Amino acid sequence: MIFVSDIDNCFRAPRSTFPPSSTRAVLYVLRRDLEKLYGSEKRRYIKAHKAPMLAVLGMMAGIDLLSKFYSGKGFNTTATDFKNFLGDCGKLSEHESEALYQYRCALAHSYGLFTISKKGIPYKFSLDDNLSNKKLIKKVGKDYYHINFWQMKKFFLYCIGELESRLRNPNYPNHNTLLNHFVNVMKEIGYIKVT
């Protein structure tokens, strides 16, 4: 069954090996590269992570990819689809989903910590790596939010696990629809050729 192979390839552990020249799942490659920045996925934190902004941008790109699998829309995934994924799979509130979406926009469009939503609402962000911070995103002012690096890593890995679990569970509500979404998007954008 092709979909089992797609699930196995997509959610393969970052330290798995492949032949020198082969096609790999984009999510696998992203996770493998992120481990070089934030340490092993199995470790909660490392003392000296590398390039935190780049790592968070990678995690947000990964969450964006997961939302594409979830919605089944691939390149046509909308902001609403992204926020729905954050709410359903990530268990974030509507407010948190909106703020994290705006953070994604700030990073993806300007590699920065500021954006203005399409509704004209400003969003300012700061990124910290304080281990005692237990919240992924915290509103600390009218339009100002703190994002915690280590909670972002935890959230990203949680979203990966949650989507994989739903894809592998035939008893999950709307399982066949979700599986079809995933398989179609994997065909469209799920693989890259590495030479």
C-alpha positions in Angstrom: 0.0 0.0 0.0 1.6 3.2 -1.2 0.1 5.4 1.7 1.9 3.3 4.3 5.2 3.9 2.5 4.4 7.6 2.3 3.7 7.8 6.0 6.8 5.8 6.9 9.0 8.0 4.6 7.5 11.3 5.8 7.7 10.5 9.5 11.1 8.7 9.4 13.3 9.5 12.3 15.9 12.2 11.5 18.9 10.0 12.1 17.8 7.3 9.6 20.1 6.6 6.8 19.4 6.5 3.1 21.4 5.5 0.0 23.8 8.2 -1.1 21.5 9.4 -3.9 17.8 9.0 -3.3 14.5 10.7 -3.0 13.6 11.7 0.5 10.6 13.1 2.3 10.8 16.9 2.8 9.8 16.6 6.4 12.5 14.1 7.1 15.2 16.4 5.5 13.9 19.4 7.5 14.0 17.4 10.8 17.4 16.1 10.1 18.7 19.6 9.4 17.0 21.1 12.5 18.7 18.6 14.7 22.0 20.3 13.7 20.5 23.5 15.1 18.6 22.4 18.2 20.1 19.1 19.1 18.5 15.7 19.1 14.7 15.6 19.0 14.9 13.2 22.0 16.6 15.8 24.2 14.5 18.6 25.6 17.2 21.1 25.2 20.9 21.6 24.7 23.1 24.2 26.4 24.3 25.9 23.3 21.8 25.7 20.4 22.8 27.2 17.1 21.0 29.9 15.0 17.8 30.1 17.0 16.0 32.3 14.5 16.9 30.0 11.7 15.8 27.0 13.7 12.4 28.6 14.5 11.9 29.5 10.9 12.6 25.8 10.0 10.1 24.7 12.6 7.5 27.1 11.3 8.1 25.8 7.8 7.6 22.3 9.1 4.3 23.2 10.7 3.3 24.9 7.5 4.1 21.6 5.6 2.1 19.6 8.2 -0.9 22.0 7.7 -0.7 21.3 4.0 -0.9 17.6 4.6 -3.7 18.1 7.0 -5.8 20.3 4.7 -5.0 18.4 1.5 -4.6 21.7 -0.3 -0.8 21.6 -0.9 0.3 24.9 -2.4 -3.2 26.3 -2.0 -3.3 26.1 1.8 -4.7 29.3 3.3 -4.1 31.1 6.6 -7.3 29.7 7.8 -6.1 26.1 7.0 -2.9 26.8 8.9 -4.7 28.2 12.0 -7.2 25.3 11.9 -4.3 22.8 12.0 -2.8 24.7 14.9 -6.1 24.5 16.8 -7.1 21.0 15.9 -3.7 19.1 15.9 -1.8 21.6 18.1 -4.5 22.2 20.6 -4.0 26.0 20.5 -6.7 28.5 21.2 -8.0 30.7 18.4 -6.1 33.6 19.8 -2.8 31.6 20.1 -3.3 30.2 16.6 -3.7 33.7 15.1 -0.6 35.0 17.0 1.5 32.0 15.9 0.3 32.4 12.3 1.4 36.0 12.4 4.8 34.9 13.9 5.1 32.6 10.9 4.4 35.5 8.6 6.9 37.7 10.3 9.6 35.1 10.0 8.8 33.8 6.5 8.3 37.2 4.8 11.0 39.3 6.5 13.0 37.0 8.8 11.9 39.4 11.4 9.9 39.8 14.6 7.2 42.2 13.4 4.3 42.0 11.0 1.0 43.7 10.4 -1.9 41.4 9.7 -4.2 41.8 6.7 -6.7 43.4 9.1 -4.1 46.0 9.9 -3.3 44.7 13.4 0.4 45.0 14.4 2.2 42.0 16.0 5.6 42.3 17.7 7.5 39.2 18.9 10.5 38.3 21.0 12.2 34.9 21.1 13.7 33.6 24.3 15.3 30.3 25.3 14.5 30.4 29.0 14.1 26.8 30.2 11.8 27.8 33.0 9.3 29.3 30.5 6.5 26.8 30.1 4.4 28.6 27.6 4.9 28.5 23.8 3.4 31.9 23.2 2.5 34.5 25.8 0.9 37.9 25.2 2.8 40.5 27.2 1.4 43.7 25.8 -1.3 45.1 23.5 0.4 43.8 20.4 3.5 42.1 21.9 4.2 38.3 22.3 7.0 36.2 23.7 7.8 33.0 21.9 9.8 30.3 23.8 12.4 28.4 21.6 12.2 25.2 23.6 8.5 25.2 23.8 8.4 25.7 20.0 10.6 22.6 19.6 8.2 20.7 21.9 5.2 22.0 20.0 6.6 21.2 16.6 7.4 17.6 17.6 4.0 17.3 19.2 2.3 18.3 15.9 4.4 15.8 14.0 3.4 13.0 16.4 -0.2 14.0 16.4 -0.6 14.0 12.7 1.3 10.8 12.3 -0.9 9.1 14.9 -4.0 10.3 13.2 -2.8 9.0 9.8 -1.9 5.6 11.3 -5.2 5.2 13.2 -8.0 3.8 11.0 -10.5 4.5 13.8 -9.7 8.2 13.8 -12.8 10.3 12.6 -12.5 11.1 8.9 -9.4 8.9 8.7 -9.9 8.2 5.0 -10.3 11.9 4.1 -7.2 12.8 6.1 -5.2 9.9 4.5 -6.3 11.0 1.0 -5.3 14.6 1.8 -1.9 13.5 3.0 -1.2 11.1 0.0 -2.2 13.8 -2.5 0.0 16.4 -1.0 2.9 14.0 -0.6 2.7 13.4 -4.4 2.7 17.2 -5.0 5.3 18.5 -2.6 6.3 15.8 -0.1 9.5 14.6 -1.7 12.8 16.0 -2.9 15.6 14.3 -4.8 19.0 14.4 -3.0 22.1 13.8 -5.1 
